[in-house]
Amino acid sequence: MTGNDASQSLCAQIRDAYEARRALRIEGNGSKAFYGRATTGESLDVTTHCGIVRYEPTELVVTARAGTPVADIEAALAEHGQMLAFEPPSFAAAATIGGAVASGLGGPRRPWGGAPRDLLLGTSLIDGQGRRLRFGGEVMKNVAGYDVSRLMAGALGTLGVLLEVSIKVLPAPAVERSLVLSLNRDRALHLMRELARQPAPLSAACHVEDRLYVRLSGNASSVAAWEKQIGGDGGAGSDFWRALRDHRLPFFDNPRPLWRLSLAPATPRLDCEHEVLTDWAGAQRWVYTRCAAAELRAEVAKSEGHAILFRHGNDEMSVFHPLDPVRARIHRGLKQRFDPAGILNPGRMYDEI
């Protein structure tokens, strides 16, 4: 099926569902099916809408259909010495670029390379009435106002079915080195804060089991100079960062509820952080806790952060951080505008959204 045929078929299915007020469950290759709240409805398979539409290395932009495997895009970019700077987690080999954008998740490089919403230049999508819409373009723009395409990053398909995405890409670094230092968590957080304040060519920083892993990316002279200044063992390589990105480290092999905390990097360890892997130089924390969900979220909120129940929750546990009345009103307004009948991934994020 061609890209145009696939998109027309999807539009027709959504129009039919809108007229019948029939819920749809958007499905790609399922690599992130665990993420978010359970949703019901008829399956809407988007994997047939795939393929790279345009890629001009000199423009640092790739446009691909949403069902395109991330691995295919990364392979095409690598041939020209470029990369997806947000280092999208796959969790499975068949992860698609649409799922990467819809989840809004970024890997270890995300604080330095940019979040999906920061690198998303444009989108083509189908709204909840079966209409094909396009937002943004293929160039970075200096204009006032909000880029509507960014709303799709992290929306989990609740606002529309992604058809195509245009993403800014970056040159891959000339040299990368990974270092390992034996440090407790407090000392590791202090060192990560110090490095973040200096012009160190950081591209990842993670602490787990009394070891601090640091990745340096840049030109050879800068990486060598900072490697000498930081010290440590050079034993960690790219395999560690891939395993961290895709949750294949032993830390993640646990059936207990896994929480994702987003906090200011300088935030000290919270009382609820009983077992923790610290990523993004302290800004992202993967936590197993003995605290109740409400207790954990209250503690995180005091530090002006938020907590997501990322995996292994149950029906009684809220997945996403509760919305205050203002944000809830904004979310409901956006849902009403893009999906007035509420048929697209209903309840995937919040009730009625």
KEDO-145942 format. One record per residue (C-alpha): residue in one letter; x, z, y. Coordinates in steps of 0.05 Angstrom, whole numbers, padded with zeros to 5 digits, always signed. Layout:
BEGIN
AXZY/...
***
This chain:
BEGIN
M+00000+00000+00000/T+00028-00019+00068/G+00034+00032+00124/N-00024+00001+00162/D-00068-00001+00099/A-00051+00072+00084/S-00068+00095+00155/Q-00134+00056+00155/S-00152+00088+00089/L-00137+00157+00115/C-00178+00144+00178/A-00237+00122+00136/Q-00233+00183+00091/I-00231+00230+00151/R-00289+00194+00186/D-00331+00201+00123/A-00313+00275+00117/Y-00330+00286+00191/E-00398+00255+00184/A-00412+00296+00121/R-00381+00359+00151/R-00337+00362+00088/A-00273+00402+00090/L-00206+00367+00075/R-00143+00398+00047/I-00083+00357+00072/E-00031+00349+00017/G+00038+00319+00016/N+00087+00333-00040/G+00070+00408-00040/S+00138+00436-00021/K+00106+00483+00029/A+00038+00492-00003/F+00052+00567-00008/Y+00059+00575+00067/G-00001+00598+00106/R-00069+00620+00083/A-00105+00589+00025/T-00152+00533+00046/T-00207+00497+00009/G-00234+00427+00012/E-00226+00358-00017/S-00154+00335-00025/L-00128+00285+00027/D-00064+00255-00001/V-00018+00231+00054/T+00043+00213+00011/T+00026+00139+00008/H+00038+00133+00083/C+00114+00133+00080/G+00176+00096+00103/I+00223+00094+00162/V+00190+00052+00217/R+00247+00048+00268/Y+00317+00076+00271/E+00365+00056+00326/P+00429+00098+00319/T+00452+00083+00390/E+00386+00112+00417/L+00391+00175+00374/V+00318+00169+00353/V+00285+00159+00285/T+00211+00143+00276/A+00183+00152+00206/R+00115+00157+00173/A+00095+00228+00156/G+00098+00218+00080/T+00172+00198+00082/P+00217+00245+00042/V+00264+00284+00086/A+00320+00266+00038/D+00310+00192+00052/I+00315+00203+00127/E+00376+00247+00120/A+00410+00194+00077/A+00396+00140+00128/L+00422+00183+00185/A+00485+00203+00147/E+00505+00129+00140/H+00513+00129+00216/G+00543+00199+00223/Q+00479+00230+00249/M+00433+00287+00227/L+00366+00322+00236/A+00391+00377+00281/F+00338+00428+00262/E+00362+00425+00189/P+00292+00426+00159/P+00281+00471+00099/S+00258+00433+00038/F+00242+00486-00014/A+00235+00425-00061/A+00269+00358-00067/A+00207+00319-00048/A+00194+00351+00020/T+00166+00302+00071/I+00181+00295+00145/G+00107+00307+00161/G+00110+00373+00125/A+00174+00392+00161/V+00141+00380+00229/A+00073+00410+00210/S+00106+00474+00185/G+00149+00480+00247/L+00205+00512+00206/G+00279+00504+00220/G+00341+00519+00178/P+00405+00556+00195/R+00425+00507+00250/R+00359+00514+00288/P+00381+00561+00346/W+00438+00514+00363/G+00409+00446+00343/G+00338+00457+00368/A+00269+00472+00339/P+00225+00417+00311/R+00180+00420+00372/D+00240+00412+00418/L+00263+00349+00382/L+00195+00318+00371/L+00189+00260+00420/G+00123+00231+00398/T+00070+00231+00345/S+00016+00187+00318/L-00041+00224+00284/I-00113+00222+00262/D-00159+00275+00292/G-00217+00309+00258/Q-00265+00252+00276/G-00222+00198+00244/R-00194+00172+00310/R-00122+00150+00313/L-00085+00181+00372/R-00015+00174+00398/F+00024+00223+00442/G+00093+00220+00472/G+00143+00164+00458/E+00213+00152+00435/V+00253+00177+00495/M+00265+00245+00527/K+00224+00250+00590/N+00232+00291+00653/V+00160+00298+00674/A+00116+00356+00693/G+00063+00379+00643/Y+00061+00394+00569/D+00077+00344+00515/V+00016+00346+00470/S+00057+00321+00410/R+00092+00388+00408/L+00027+00422+00390/M+00032+00389+00322/A+00097+00426+00305/G+00075+00488+00268/A+00000+00472+00269/L-00001+00463+00193/G-00048+00404+00197/T-00104+00443+00230/L-00105+00397+00292/G-00094+00329+00260/V-00064+00289+00203/L+00005+00265+00223/L+00017+00191+00212/E+00084+00179+00247/V+00135+00223+00282/S+00191+00204+00329/I+00248+00254+00327/K+00311+00260+00368/V+00373+00262+00323/L+00443+00284+00338/P+00513+00263+00317/A+00539+00302+00258/P+00598+00347+00275/A+00668+00319+00263/V+00690+00383+00228/E+00653+00442+00197/R+00683+00506+00170/S+00648+00567+00140/L+00677+00637+00142/V+00659+00701+00105/L+00673+00770+00133/S+00660+00837+00098/L+00620+00876+00150/N+00561+00923+00149/R+00499+00899+00185/D+00510+00937+00251/R+00580+00910+00259/A+00557+00841+00239/L+00501+00841+00291/H+00552+00863+00344/L+00600+00807+00326/M+00545+00755+00325/R+00523+00777+00395/E+00595+00773+00420/L+00605+00704+00391/A+00539+00680+00422/R+00563+00701+00491/Q+00627+00660+00483/P+00638+00585+00476/A+00648+00590+00401/P+00624+00527+00365/L+00573+00565+00323/S+00522+00527+00282/A+00499+00583+00235/A+00507+00658+00227/C+00476+00698+00170/H+00487+00769+00144/V+00467+00791+00074/E+00494+00844+00026/D+00548+00868+00073/R+00576+00799+00084/L+00573+00759+00148/Y+00573+00683+00139/V+00592+00642+00200/R+00592+00566+00206/L+00634+00531+00259/S+00619+00459+00277/G+00654+00414+00327/N+00719+00379+00340/A+00780+00398+00298/S+00819+00435+00351/S+00761+00479+00373/V+00740+00496+00302/A+00812+00513+00283/A+00822+00557+00344/W+00758+00597+00332/E+00771+00602+00258/K+00837+00635+00273/Q+00805+00682+00324/I+00747+00703+00279/G+00787+00710+00216/G+00755+00725+00149/D+00755+00685+00085/G+00742+00610+00086/G+00710+00611+00017/A+00638+00595+00037/G+00620+00522+00040/S+00560+00477+00052/D+00528+00499-00013/F+00515+00568+00016/W+00478+00540+00077/R+00436+00493+00034/A+00418+00551-00011/L+00399+00593+00050/R+00359+00537+00080/D+00319+00525+00017/H+00313+00599-00004/R+00355+00591-00066/L+00399+00652-00053/P+00390+00711-00100/F+00359+00751-00042/F+00298+00707-00045/D+00288+00712-00120/N+00239+00769-00114/P+00163+00771-00127/R+00150+00822-00072/P+00119+00801-00005/L+00171+00767+00038/W+00165+00776+00113/R+00195+00733+00167/L+00209+00771+00231/S+00224+00735+00297/L+00260+00781+00346/A+00310+00779+00403/P+00379+00773+00371/A+00402+00839+00402/T+00345+00879+00372/P+00373+00936+00329/R+00352+00942+00257/L+00279+00965+00254/D+00256+01023+00210/C+00213+00974+00170/E+00272+00931+00150/H+00287+00962+00083/E+00319+00901+00050/V+00339+00847+00099/L+00375+00781+00105/T+00392+00767+00178/D+00394+00694+00200/W+00400+00657+00267/A+00452+00708+00292/G+00398+00763+00289/A+00337+00726+00315/Q+00306+00712+00246/R+00301+00766+00193/W+00276+00759+00123/V+00251+00827+00101/Y+00224+00864+00041/T+00191+00929+00063/R+00156+00990+00038/C+00115+00994+00102/A+00043+00972+00106/A+00030+00906+00141/A-00002+00939+00202/E+00055+00988+00208/L+00107+00933+00204/R+00072+00889+00255/A+00063+00947+00303/E+00138+00962+00301/V+00156+00889+00310/A+00107+00883+00369/K+00142+00941+00404/S+00204+00898+00404/E+00164+00839+00431/G+00172+00800+00366/H+00124+00776+00314/A+00119+00779+00238/I+00094+00727+00188/L+00079+00742+00115/F+00118+00683+00090/R+00109+00687+00015/H+00077+00728-00042/G+00021+00760-00002/N-00049+00773-00026/D-00119+00758+00000/E-00124+00823+00038/M-00060+00811+00078/S-00061+00771+00142/V-00007+00717+00139/F+00005+00703+00213/H+00015+00753+00268/P-00053+00770+00298/L-00071+00734+00362/D-00088+00770+00426/P-00154+00750+00459/V-00122+00700+00506/R-00082+00664+00452/A-00142+00665+00405/R-00184+00631+00458/I-00131+00577+00469/H-00125+00565+00394/R-00200+00559+00386/G-00204+00511+00445/L-00150+00466+00416/K-00184+00466+00348/Q-00250+00447+00380/R-00218+00390+00419/F-00179+00360+00361/D-00224+00378+00303/P-00294+00395+00328/A-00325+00400+00259/G-00269+00444+00232/I-00256+00400+00171/L-00179+00396+00173/N-00144+00450+00133/P-00197+00501+00152/G-00170+00572+00156/R-00098+00552+00140/M-00073+00592+00200/Y-00130+00638+00222/D-00205+00645+00210/E-00242+00587+00242/I-00176+00553+00261/
***
